[in-house]
Amino acid sequence: MAKLMSDETKLQLARELGVEHIVRREGWGGVSSRNCGNLVRLAIQKAEQAMAQKR
């Protein structure tokens, strides 16, 4: 299966949401479901913004 996001991109999103310390300490399994949803929402928002800028 192909990666949709690089590990660095995911870590950057985690940093923006203030959960990077959890990822570094416990791995992605330690991030709550709510925060995972917030990470996905932020990733989609950034992708939409990038697409809009290309137009």
Order of alpha helices (4+ residues) and beta strands (2+ residues): alpha-alpha-alpha
